[in-house]
Amino acid sequence: MTPLRARMIEDMISAGLAPSTQTLYIRAVYGLAACYRRSPEDLTETDVRAYLLSLRERGVALGTFRPYHGGIKFLYSHTLDRDWPLFSKKESRRRSTSACPRFSRMPRPVPSSAM
């Protein structure tokens, strides 16, 4: 086990992540390192951004992409303490396509006996 992997596992345990989440995060970082054939410590923000974009372009499902993004973000934000804009952006929320707004309600009609 590399020192970086051991440190990331320690950080995930300290953060209280579930063992299944830890496994997914380690798999994500392994995929990143395998793609570039280098330690993730040696990669730039541009490299990581390109890798994440390549996952989406290859058609990786959102349910797979999110844990990969989360694992890579955890490595760089927590373990390596890098403050990259790639991971500090707020996610935009999609607007609802529903015809009915989520919290709007029609006013109830007043019974005629109440008037």
KOLTOR-728644 format. One record per residue: residue in one letter; x, y, z of N, C-alpha, C in turn. Coordinates in nm, 4 decimals, decimal comma. Layout:
! KOLTOR-728644
<lovex resn="A" n_east="X" n_north="Y" n_up="Z" ca_east="X" ca_north="Y" ca_up="Z" c_east="X" c_north="Y" c_up="Z"/>
...
! end
This chain:
! KOLTOR-728644
<lovex resn="M" n_east="0,0847" n_north="-0,1174" n_up="0,0000" ca_east="0,0000" ca_north="0,0000" ca_up="0,0000" c_east="0,0896" c_north="0,1242" c_up="0,0000"/>
<lovex resn="T" n_east="0,0557" n_north="0,2181" n_up="-0,0870" ca_east="0,1353" ca_north="0,3406" ca_up="-0,0940" c_east="0,1052" c_north="0,4294" c_up="0,0258"/>
<lovex resn="P" n_east="0,1985" n_north="0,5162" n_up="0,0619" ca_east="0,1741" ca_north="0,6086" ca_up="0,1733" c_east="0,0541" c_north="0,7009" c_up="0,1477"/>
<lovex resn="L" n_east="0,0341" n_north="0,7399" n_up="0,0208" ca_east="-0,0798" ca_north="0,8262" ca_up="-0,0112" c_east="-0,2119" c_north="0,7535" c_up="0,0125"/>
<lovex resn="R" n_east="-0,2191" n_north="0,6290" n_up="-0,0305" ca_east="-0,3416" ca_north="0,5508" ca_up="-0,0099" c_east="-0,3688" c_north="0,5318" c_up="0,1393"/>
<lovex resn="A" n_east="-0,2642" n_north="0,5009" n_up="0,2157" ca_east="-0,2795" ca_north="0,4829" ca_up="0,3608" c_east="-0,3288" c_north="0,6119" c_up="0,4256"/>
<lovex resn="R" n_east="-0,2736" n_north="0,7240" n_up="0,3827" ca_east="-0,3148" ca_north="0,8537" ca_up="0,4391" c_east="-0,4596" c_north="0,8860" c_up="0,4035"/>
<lovex resn="M" n_east="-0,4995" n_north="0,8552" n_up="0,2789" ca_east="-0,6376" ca_north="0,8792" ca_up="0,2382" c_east="-0,7335" c_north="0,7922" c_up="0,3183"/>
<lovex resn="I" n_east="-0,6972" n_north="0,6666" n_up="0,3405" ca_east="-0,7830" ca_north="0,5777" ca_up="0,4193" c_east="-0,7964" c_north="0,6304" c_up="0,5616"/>
<lovex resn="E" n_east="-0,6865" n_north="0,6752" n_up="0,6206" ca_east="-0,6922" ca_north="0,7331" ca_up="0,7548" c_east="-0,7842" c_north="0,8555" c_up="0,7568"/>
<lovex resn="D" n_east="-0,7748" n_north="0,9396" n_up="0,6538" ca_east="-0,8594" ca_north="1,0589" ca_up="0,6467" c_east="-1,0065" c_north="1,0221" c_up="0,6315"/>
<lovex resn="M" n_east="-1,0349" n_north="0,9179" n_up="0,5543" ca_east="-1,1737" ca_north="0,8759" ca_up="0,5363" c_east="-1,2306" c_north="0,8180" c_up="0,6653"/>
<lovex resn="I" n_east="-1,1495" n_north="0,7424" n_up="0,7384" ca_east="-1,1933" ca_north="0,6892" ca_up="0,8672" c_east="-1,2189" c_north="0,8038" c_up="0,9638"/>
<lovex resn="S" n_east="-1,1282" n_north="0,9014" n_up="0,9672" ca_east="-1,1456" ca_north="1,0185" ca_up="1,0541" c_east="-1,2709" c_north="1,0975" c_up="1,0192"/>
<lovex resn="A" n_east="-1,3042" n_north="1,1001" n_up="0,8904" ca_east="-1,4224" ca_north="1,1730" ca_up="0,8457" c_east="-1,5506" c_north="1,0943" c_up="0,8702"/>
<lovex resn="G" n_east="-1,5369" n_north="0,9674" n_up="0,9104" ca_east="-1,6537" ca_north="0,8855" ca_up="0,9408" c_east="-1,7226" c_north="0,8275" c_up="0,8191"/>
<lovex resn="L" n_east="-1,6495" n_north="0,8110" n_up="0,7102" ca_east="-1,7098" ca_north="0,7547" ca_up="0,5893" c_east="-1,7310" c_north="0,6045" c_up="0,6058"/>
<lovex resn="A" n_east="-1,8394" n_north="0,5562" n_up="0,5519" ca_east="-1,8731" ca_north="0,4137" ca_up="0,5585" c_east="-1,7703" c_north="0,3334" c_up="0,4789"/>
<lovex resn="P" n_east="-1,7472" n_north="0,2073" n_up="0,5179" ca_east="-1,6514" ca_north="0,1241" ca_up="0,4443" c_east="-1,6842" c_north="0,1124" c_up="0,2953"/>
<lovex resn="S" n_east="-1,8115" n_north="0,1059" n_up="0,2607" ca_east="-1,8475" ca_north="0,0961" ca_up="0,1186" c_east="-1,8118" c_north="0,2251" c_up="0,0442"/>
<lovex resn="T" n_east="-1,8268" n_north="0,3378" n_up="0,1093" ca_east="-1,7883" ca_north="0,4655" ca_up="0,0479" c_east="-1,6373" c_north="0,4713" c_up="0,0323"/>
<lovex resn="Q" n_east="-1,5660" n_north="0,4245" n_up="0,1327" ca_east="-1,4200" ca_north="0,4227" ca_up="0,1242" c_east="-1,3733" c_north="0,3386" c_up="0,0054"/>
<lovex resn="T" n_east="-1,4377" n_north="0,2256" n_up="-0,0146" ca_east="-1,4016" ca_north="0,1383" ca_up="-0,1271" c_east="-1,4247" c_north="0,2085" c_up="-0,2606"/>
<lovex resn="L" n_east="-1,5396" n_north="0,2761" n_up="-0,2734" ca_east="-1,5688" ca_north="0,3495" ca_up="-0,3970" c_east="-1,4683" c_north="0,4613" c_up="-0,4207"/>
<lovex resn="Y" n_east="-1,4334" n_north="0,5349" n_up="-0,3165" ca_east="-1,3401" ca_north="0,6464" ca_up="-0,3294" c_east="-1,2006" c_north="0,5972" c_up="-0,3685"/>
<lovex resn="I" n_east="-1,1574" n_north="0,4866" n_up="-0,3084" ca_east="-1,0266" ca_north="0,4303" ca_up="-0,3437" c_east="-1,0267" c_north="0,3845" c_up="-0,4894"/>
<lovex resn="R" n_east="-1,1370" n_north="0,3231" n_up="-0,5325" ca_east="-1,1496" ca_north="0,2783" ca_up="-0,6712" c_east="-1,1431" c_north="0,3979" c_up="-0,7670"/>
<lovex resn="A" n_east="-1,2051" n_north="0,5081" n_up="-0,7291" ca_east="-1,2040" ca_north="0,6276" ca_up="-0,8136" c_east="-1,0628" c_north="0,6818" c_up="-0,8303"/>
<lovex resn="V" n_east="-0,9899" n_north="0,6901" n_up="-0,7203" ca_east="-0,8533" ca_north="0,7424" ca_up="-0,7261" c_east="-0,7625" c_north="0,6462" c_up="-0,8011"/>
<lovex resn="Y" n_east="-0,7857" n_north="0,5165" n_up="-0,7833" ca_east="-0,7083" ca_north="0,4175" ca_up="-0,8579" c_east="-0,7302" c_north="0,4348" c_up="-1,0084"/>
<lovex resn="G" n_east="-0,8550" n_north="0,4574" n_up="-1,0497" ca_east="-0,8858" ca_north="0,4787" ca_up="-1,1911" c_east="-0,8153" c_north="0,6006" c_up="-1,2468"/>
<lovex resn="L" n_east="-0,8112" n_north="0,7071" n_up="-1,1672" ca_east="-0,7419" ca_north="0,8292" ca_up="-1,2083" c_east="-0,5930" c_north="0,8028" c_up="-1,2261"/>
<lovex resn="A" n_east="-0,5320" n_north="0,7378" n_up="-1,1274" ca_east="-0,3882" ca_north="0,7095" ca_up="-1,1337" c_east="-0,3557" c_north="0,6150" c_up="-1,2493"/>
<lovex resn="A" n_east="-0,4416" n_north="0,5166" n_up="-1,2723" ca_east="-0,4188" ca_north="0,4209" ca_up="-1,3816" c_east="-0,4280" c_north="0,4894" c_up="-1,5174"/>
<lovex resn="C" n_east="-0,5180" n_north="0,5837" n_up="-1,5288" ca_east="-0,5350" ca_north="0,6550" ca_up="-1,6562" c_east="-0,4070" c_north="0,7300" c_up="-1,6942"/>
<lovex resn="Y" n_east="-0,3467" n_north="0,7966" n_up="-1,5975" ca_east="-0,2270" ca_north="0,8768" ca_up="-1,6249" c_east="-0,0963" c_north="0,8014" c_up="-1,5972"/>
<lovex resn="R" n_east="-0,1074" n_north="0,6840" n_up="-1,5352" ca_east="0,0099" ca_north="0,6043" ca_up="-1,4992" c_east="0,1095" c_north="0,6830" c_up="-1,4157"/>
<lovex resn="R" n_east="0,0516" n_north="0,7639" n_up="-1,3252" ca_east="0,1328" ca_north="0,8439" ca_up="-1,2328" c_east="0,0594" c_north="0,8534" c_up="-1,1002"/>
<lovex resn="S" n_east="0,1310" n_north="0,8931" n_up="-0,9990" ca_east="0,0684" ca_north="0,9152" ca_up="-0,8696" c_east="-0,0257" c_north="1,0357" c_up="-0,8798"/>
<lovex resn="P" n_east="-0,1410" n_north="1,0295" n_up="-0,8151" ca_east="-0,2318" ca_north="1,1455" ca_up="-0,8161" c_east="-0,1681" c_north="1,2715" c_up="-0,7586"/>
<lovex resn="E" n_east="-0,0657" n_north="1,2551" n_up="-0,6754" ca_east="0,0051" ca_north="1,3719" ca_up="-0,6207" c_east="0,0717" c_north="1,4536" c_up="-0,7306"/>
<lovex resn="D" n_east="0,1082" n_north="1,3872" n_up="-0,8397" ca_east="0,1815" ca_north="1,4523" ca_up="-0,9482" c_east="0,0911" c_north="1,5137" c_up="-1,0549"/>
<lovex resn="L" n_east="-0,0391" n_north="1,4952" n_up="-1,0416" ca_east="-0,1320" ca_north="1,5445" ca_up="-1,1431" c_east="-0,1707" c_north="1,6890" c_up="-1,1154"/>
<lovex resn="T" n_east="-0,2031" n_north="1,7588" n_up="-1,2221" ca_east="-0,2470" ca_north="1,8978" ca_up="-1,2102" c_east="-0,4000" c_north="1,9034" c_up="-1,2098"/>
<lovex resn="E" n_east="-0,4505" n_north="2,0184" n_up="-1,1778" ca_east="-0,5955" ca_north="2,0381" ca_up="-1,1817" c_east="-0,6489" c_north="2,0151" c_up="-1,3230"/>
<lovex resn="T" n_east="-0,5732" n_north="2,0560" n_up="-1,4226" ca_east="-0,6123" ca_north="2,0359" ca_up="-1,5622" c_east="-0,6219" c_north="1,8873" c_up="-1,5954"/>
<lovex resn="D" n_east="-0,5273" n_north="1,8090" n_up="-1,5445" ca_east="-0,5310" ca_north="1,6639" ca_up="-1,5666" c_east="-0,6576" c_north="1,6030" c_up="-1,5061"/>
<lovex resn="V" n_east="-0,6881" n_north="1,6422" n_up="-1,3844" ca_east="-0,8042" ca_north="1,5863" ca_up="-1,3146" c_east="-0,9329" c_north="1,6279" c_up="-1,3843"/>
<lovex resn="R" n_east="-0,9406" n_north="1,7534" n_up="-1,4246" ca_east="-1,0589" ca_north="1,8010" ca_up="-1,4970" c_east="-1,0783" c_north="1,7219" c_up="-1,6261"/>
<lovex resn="A" n_east="-0,9703" n_north="1,6996" n_up="-1,6999" ca_east="-0,9780" ca_north="1,6239" ca_up="-1,8251" c_east="-1,0246" c_north="1,4809" c_up="-1,8000"/>
<lovex resn="Y" n_east="-0,9773" n_north="1,4197" n_up="-1,6925" ca_east="-1,0189" ca_north="1,2836" ca_up="-1,6593" c_east="-1,1679" c_north="1,2783" c_up="-1,6278"/>
<lovex resn="L" n_east="-1,2153" n_north="1,3721" n_up="-1,5454" ca_east="-1,3576" ca_north="1,3735" ca_up="-1,5104" c_east="-1,4442" c_north="1,3973" c_up="-1,6343"/>
<lovex resn="L" n_east="-1,4013" n_north="1,4862" n_up="-1,7212" ca_east="-1,4755" ca_north="1,5100" ca_up="-1,8454" c_east="-1,4754" c_north="1,3866" c_up="-1,9349"/>
<lovex resn="S" n_east="-1,3624" n_north="1,3158" n_up="-1,9372" ca_east="-1,3558" ca_north="1,1953" ca_up="-2,0205" c_east="-1,4522" c_north="1,0881" c_up="-1,9700"/>
<lovex resn="L" n_east="-1,4721" n_north="1,0818" n_up="-1,8389" ca_east="-1,5698" ca_north="0,9866" ca_up="-1,7851" c_east="-1,7090" c_north="1,0173" c_up="-1,8378"/>
<lovex resn="R" n_east="-1,7465" n_north="1,1438" n_up="-1,8347" ca_east="-1,8794" ca_north="1,1837" ca_up="-1,8815" c_east="-1,8924" c_north="1,1629" c_up="-2,0318"/>
<lovex resn="E" n_east="-1,7867" n_north="1,1945" n_up="-2,1065" ca_east="-1,7906" ca_north="1,1780" ca_up="-2,2516" c_east="-1,8009" c_north="1,0314" c_up="-2,2930"/>
<lovex resn="R" n_east="-1,7453" n_north="0,9437" n_up="-2,2103" ca_east="-1,7549" ca_north="0,8000" ca_up="-2,2386" c_east="-1,8920" c_north="0,7455" c_up="-2,2033"/>
<lovex resn="G" n_east="-1,9744" n_north="0,8275" n_up="-2,1442" ca_east="-2,1100" ca_north="0,7856" ca_up="-2,1127" c_east="-2,1252" c_north="0,7159" c_up="-1,9790"/>
<lovex resn="V" n_east="-2,0319" n_north="0,7408" n_up="-1,8872" ca_east="-2,0430" ca_north="0,6819" ca_up="-1,7541" c_east="-2,1705" c_north="0,7347" c_up="-1,6895"/>
<lovex resn="A" n_east="-2,2469" n_north="0,6457" n_up="-1,6319" ca_east="-2,3732" ca_north="0,6836" ca_up="-1,5684" c_east="-2,3490" c_north="0,7808" c_up="-1,4538"/>
<lovex resn="L" n_east="-2,4451" n_north="0,8659" n_up="-1,4298" ca_east="-2,4336" ca_north="0,9650" ca_up="-1,3234" c_east="-2,4142" c_north="0,8972" c_up="-1,1882"/>
<lovex resn="G" n_east="-2,4769" n_north="0,7825" n_up="-1,1689" ca_east="-2,4623" ca_north="0,7075" ca_up="-1,0444" c_east="-2,3218" c_north="0,6534" c_up="-1,0237"/>
<lovex resn="T" n_east="-2,2464" n_north="0,6407" n_up="-1,1288" ca_east="-2,1062" ca_north="0,6003" ca_up="-1,1200" c_east="-2,0172" c_north="0,7230" c_up="-1,1116"/>
<lovex resn="F" n_east="-2,0525" n_north="0,8257" n_up="-1,1864" ca_east="-1,9702" ca_north="0,9462" ca_up="-1,1912" c_east="-1,9636" c_north="1,0166" c_up="-1,0565"/>
<lovex resn="R" n_east="-2,0756" n_north="1,0287" n_up="-0,9884" ca_east="-2,0781" ca_north="1,1037" ca_up="-0,8620" c_east="-1,9820" c_north="1,0483" c_up="-0,7565"/>
<lovex resn="P" n_east="-1,9802" n_north="0,9156" n_up="-0,7326" ca_east="-1,8814" ca_north="0,8662" ca_up="-0,6359" c_east="-1,7373" c_north="0,8843" c_up="-0,6832"/>
<lovex resn="Y" n_east="-1,7142" n_north="0,8750" n_up="-0,8139" ca_east="-1,5793" ca_north="0,8984" ca_up="-0,8650" c_east="-1,5396" c_north="1,0436" c_up="-0,8398"/>
<lovex resn="H" n_east="-1,6284" n_north="1,1344" n_up="-0,8712" ca_east="-1,6016" ca_north="1,2758" ca_up="-0,8467" c_east="-1,5793" c_north="1,3002" c_up="-0,6978"/>
<lovex resn="G" n_east="-1,6649" n_north="1,2411" n_up="-0,6153" ca_east="-1,6530" ca_north="1,2581" ca_up="-0,4711" c_east="-1,5228" c_north="1,2040" c_up="-0,4162"/>
<lovex resn="G" n_east="-1,4806" n_north="1,0880" n_up="-0,4644" ca_east="-1,3558" ca_north="1,0289" ca_up="-0,4179" c_east="-1,2347" c_north="1,1106" c_up="-0,4572"/>
<lovex resn="I" n_east="-1,2346" n_north="1,1577" n_up="-0,5794" ca_east="-1,1227" ca_north="1,2387" ca_up="-0,6277" c_east="-1,1218" c_north="1,3730" c_up="-0,5554"/>
<lovex resn="K" n_east="-1,2387" n_north="1,4286" n_up="-0,5356" ca_east="-1,2495" ca_north="1,5543" ca_up="-0,4605" c_east="-1,1987" c_north="1,5344" c_up="-0,3175"/>
<lovex resn="F" n_east="-1,2360" n_north="1,4237" n_up="-0,2545" ca_east="-1,1899" ca_north="1,3976" ca_up="-0,1180" c_east="-1,0380" c_north="1,3917" c_up="-0,1134"/>
<lovex resn="L" n_east="-0,9780" n_north="1,3202" n_up="-0,2086" ca_east="-0,8326" ca_north="1,3086" ca_up="-0,2112" c_east="-0,7660" c_north="1,4457" c_up="-0,2184"/>
<lovex resn="Y" n_east="-0,8096" n_north="1,5262" n_up="-0,3140" ca_east="-0,7412" ca_north="1,6539" ca_up="-0,3341" c_east="-0,7779" c_north="1,7583" c_up="-0,2298"/>
<lovex resn="S" n_east="-0,9011" n_north="1,7587" n_up="-0,1829" ca_east="-0,9433" ca_north="1,8597" ca_up="-0,0860" c_east="-0,9000" c_north="1,8264" c_up="0,0561"/>
<lovex resn="H" n_east="-0,9137" n_north="1,7002" n_up="0,0959" ca_east="-0,8863" ca_north="1,6626" ca_up="0,2346" c_east="-0,7458" c_north="1,6068" c_up="0,2538"/>
<lovex resn="T" n_east="-0,7107" n_north="1,5064" n_up="0,1755" ca_east="-0,5832" ca_north="1,4383" ca_up="0,1970" c_east="-0,4653" c_north="1,5220" c_up="0,1486"/>
<lovex resn="L" n_east="-0,4767" n_north="1,5796" n_up="0,0302" ca_east="-0,3666" ca_north="1,6585" ca_up="-0,0249" c_east="-0,3803" c_north="1,8076" c_up="0,0035"/>
<lovex resn="D" n_east="-0,4925" n_north="1,8471" n_up="0,0616" ca_east="-0,5174" ca_north="1,9859" ca_up="0,1030" c_east="-0,4930" c_north="2,0858" c_up="-0,0113"/>
<lovex resn="R" n_east="-0,5479" n_north="2,0531" n_up="-0,1276" ca_east="-0,5375" ca_north="2,1434" ca_up="-0,2426" c_east="-0,6712" c_north="2,2135" c_up="-0,2614"/>
<lovex resn="D" n_east="-0,6648" n_north="2,3419" n_up="-0,2708" ca_east="-0,7846" ca_north="2,4239" ca_up="-0,2846" c_east="-0,8024" c_north="2,4611" c_up="-0,4316"/>
<lovex resn="W" n_east="-0,8531" n_north="2,3665" n_up="-0,5082" ca_east="-0,8693" ca_north="2,3868" ca_up="-0,6516" c_east="-1,0090" c_north="2,4383" c_up="-0,6824"/>
<lovex resn="P" n_east="-1,0217" n_north="2,5345" n_up="-0,7736" ca_east="-1,1543" ca_north="2,5817" ca_up="-0,8151" c_east="-1,2421" c_north="2,4699" c_up="-0,8715"/>
<lovex resn="L" n_east="-1,1807" n_north="2,3668" n_up="-0,9264" ca_east="-1,2557" ca_north="2,2538" ca_up="-0,9812" c_east="-1,3500" c_north="2,1943" c_up="-0,8768"/>
<lovex resn="F" n_east="-1,3086" n_north="2,1944" n_up="-0,7523" ca_east="-1,3886" ca_north="2,1328" ca_up="-0,6471" c_east="-1,4605" c_north="2,2333" c_up="-0,5585"/>
<lovex resn="S" n_east="-1,4404" n_north="2,3611" n_up="-0,5805" ca_east="-1,5055" ca_north="2,4595" ca_up="-0,4940" c_east="-1,6290" c_north="2,5217" c_up="-0,5568"/>
<lovex resn="K" n_east="-1,6574" n_north="2,4878" n_up="-0,6814" ca_east="-1,7758" ca_north="2,5420" ca_up="-0,7472" c_east="-1,9013" c_north="2,4828" c_up="-0,6859"/>
<lovex resn="K" n_east="-2,0014" n_north="2,5655" n_up="-0,6746" ca_east="-2,1303" ca_north="2,5156" ca_up="-0,6295" c_east="-2,1978" c_north="2,4469" c_up="-0,7468"/>
<lovex resn="E" n_east="-2,2644" n_north="2,3374" n_up="-0,7167" ca_east="-2,3363" ca_north="2,2680" ca_up="-0,8227" c_east="-2,4628" c_north="2,3456" c_up="-0,8554"/>
<lovex resn="S" n_east="-2,4903" n_north="2,3574" n_up="-0,9829" ca_east="-2,6136" ca_north="2,4236" ca_up="-1,0222" c_east="-2,7272" c_north="2,3228" c_up="-1,0127"/>
<lovex resn="R" n_east="-2,8399" n_north="2,3704" n_up="-0,9718" ca_east="-2,9562" ca_north="2,2835" ca_up="-0,9607" c_east="-3,0384" c_north="2,2970" c_up="-1,0864"/>
<lovex resn="R" n_east="-3,0921" n_north="2,1866" n_up="-1,1298" ca_east="-3,1775" ca_north="2,1895" ca_up="-1,2486" c_east="-3,3137" c_north="2,2449" c_up="-1,2102"/>
<lovex resn="R" n_east="-3,3693" n_north="2,3209" n_up="-1,3013" ca_east="-3,5046" ca_north="2,3698" ca_up="-1,2792" c_east="-3,6012" c_north="2,2563" c_up="-1,3020"/>
<lovex resn="S" n_east="-3,7049" n_north="2,2578" n_up="-1,2262" ca_east="-3,8069" ca_north="2,1549" ca_up="-1,2389" c_east="-3,8788" c_north="2,1711" c_up="-1,3717"/>
<lovex resn="T" n_east="-3,9052" n_north="2,0602" n_up="-1,4356" ca_east="-3,9791" ca_north="2,0645" ca_up="-1,5611" c_east="-4,1262" c_north="2,0334" c_up="-1,5376"/>
<lovex resn="S" n_east="-4,1621" n_north="2,0212" n_up="-1,4124" ca_east="-4,3000" ca_north="1,9917" ca_up="-1,3768" c_east="-4,3889" c_north="2,1102" c_up="-1,4132"/>
<lovex resn="A" n_east="-4,5105" n_north="2,0807" n_up="-1,4567" ca_east="-4,6046" ca_north="2,1869" ca_up="-1,4904" c_east="-4,6542" c_north="2,2571" c_up="-1,3653"/>
<lovex resn="C" n_east="-4,6517" n_north="2,1877" n_up="-1,2533" ca_east="-4,6992" ca_north="2,2454" ca_up="-1,1273" c_east="-4,5794" c_north="2,2793" c_up="-1,0400"/>
<lovex resn="P" n_east="-4,5695" n_north="2,4037" n_up="-0,9957" ca_east="-4,4612" ca_north="2,4374" ca_up="-0,9039" c_east="-4,4714" c_north="2,3517" c_up="-0,7783"/>
<lovex resn="R" n_east="-4,3605" n_north="2,3211" n_up="-0,7226" ca_east="-4,3548" ca_north="2,2250" ca_up="-0,6136" c_east="-4,4316" c_north="2,2679" c_up="-0,4889"/>
<lovex resn="F" n_east="-4,4223" n_north="2,3936" n_up="-0,4500" ca_east="-4,4832" ca_north="2,4350" ca_up="-0,3246" c_east="-4,6033" c_north="2,5271" c_up="-0,3411"/>
<lovex resn="S" n_east="-4,6448" n_north="2,5519" n_up="-0,4626" ca_east="-4,7601" ca_north="2,6398" ca_up="-0,4778" c_east="-4,8885" c_north="2,5594" c_up="-0,4618"/>
<lovex resn="R" n_east="-4,9839" n_north="2,6225" n_up="-0,4020" ca_east="-5,1136" ca_north="2,5587" ca_up="-0,3831" c_east="-5,2217" c_north="2,6580" c_up="-0,4219"/>
<lovex resn="M" n_east="-5,3268" n_north="2,6036" n_up="-0,4728" ca_east="-5,4417" ca_north="2,6873" ca_up="-0,5064" c_east="-5,5126" c_north="2,7235" c_up="-0,3767"/>
<lovex resn="P" n_east="-5,5600" n_north="2,8464" n_up="-0,3638" ca_east="-5,6333" ca_north="2,8805" ca_up="-0,2427" c_east="-5,7632" c_north="2,7999" c_up="-0,2367"/>
<lovex resn="R" n_east="-5,7983" n_north="2,7609" n_up="-0,1163" ca_east="-5,9219" ca_north="2,6851" ca_up="-0,0980" c_east="-6,0406" c_north="2,7807" c_up="-0,1124"/>
<lovex resn="P" n_east="-6,1454" n_north="2,7325" n_up="-0,1748" ca_east="-6,2632" ca_north="2,8186" ca_up="-0,1851" c_east="-6,3270" c_north="2,8348" c_up="-0,0469"/>
<lovex resn="V" n_east="-6,3772" n_north="2,9548" n_up="-0,0236" ca_east="-6,4421" ca_north="2,9842" ca_up="0,1033" c_east="-6,5855" c_north="2,9296" c_up="0,0969"/>
<lovex resn="P" n_east="-6,6253" n_north="2,8462" n_up="0,1938" ca_east="-6,7613" ca_north="2,7952" ca_up="0,1914" c_east="-6,8623" c_north="2,9099" c_up="0,1980"/>
<lovex resn="S" n_east="-6,9709" n_north="2,8969" n_up="0,1271" ca_east="-7,0716" ca_north="3,0037" ca_up="0,1236" c_east="-7,1359" c_north="3,0271" c_up="0,2582"/>
<lovex resn="S" n_east="-7,1374" n_north="2,9280" n_up="0,3447" ca_east="-7,1969" ca_north="2,9448" ca_up="0,4768" c_east="-7,1107" c_north="3,0288" c_up="0,5672"/>
<lovex resn="A" n_east="-6,9838" n_north="3,0469" n_up="0,5347" ca_east="-6,8938" ca_north="3,1251" ca_up="0,6171" c_east="-6,9061" c_north="3,2730" c_up="0,5901"/>
<lovex resn="M" n_east="-6,9781" n_north="3,3106" n_up="0,4842" ca_east="-6,9892" ca_north="3,4523" ca_up="0,4501" c_east="-7,1078" c_north="3,5142" c_up="0,5079"/>
! end
